């Protein structure tokens, strides 16, 4: 979880946190959020279960919405 906190701090420092929030609140972000089992993702993050996290990410990236969000996130981070 410390790595996620560092990531959040870095996003705020670079002025990107609002852009990431907007992506999460977009139609694609909402669809993906509904597809992901939040409690399973939290457990995997807290326990450091990289295999479970990889499986979650494969599921996300296997959708059109996930691929679009990743592309938008990459554009956001390049600015």
N, C-alpha and C positions, 0 to 999 in steps of 0.2 A: 504493500500500500504506500510505502514511502516514495517509491518511484512514481506512482500516480500523483502524489502530492507535489513532487518536484516538477512533473510535467505541467500540472495546473499552474504552479507558480511561474514557470517559464512562459506559458501561454499568456498569462496576465502581464508579465514583464514586456513581452513583445506586442501586446495589444491585440492578441488574437482570440481571447476568450469569448468575446461577443460574437465573432464570426463562427466559432465552433458551436456556441449555443444556438445560433440561427440555423445551422445545419441540423442540429439535433431536433429542433422544433419544426423543420421543414416536413413536407408530406412524406418524402422518402425516409427521413429520420424517424418519423412517427410510425411508419409501417415496419421499419426494422425493429424499433423498440417493442412493438407488439409481438414480434416474432421471437424475440430473445427472452429466455427465462432469466429474469433479473436475479433471482435468488441463487440460481446455479452459477451465473457469472460472478456474483459477489463471492460465493464460496470458493470458486476457482481462483479469484484474485487474492483473497485473504490467505488461502493455503499455498499459493504459488504453484498451482496445478497447471503447468504449461500445456500438457496434452489436452486438458479440457478447454483451455482458452483457445488453443489452435483449432479445435473442433468447432467452437462457437464462431471463430473468425472465418473458417471455411464456409460455414453456413451463411454468414453475412455476405461474404465475397462471392458466393454462388448465386446471388440475386442481382437483378438489374439495379435495384435501389442501392444495394451495397456498393456496387461498382461505381455508380454515379456519385455517391457520397464520398468515396475514396478519392475520386478525381477532383471533386470540389475541395476537399480537404487539402489535397496536394497544391491546388491553385492558391488557396488561402495561405498556406505556409510559405509559398514562394514570394508573396508580396512583401 
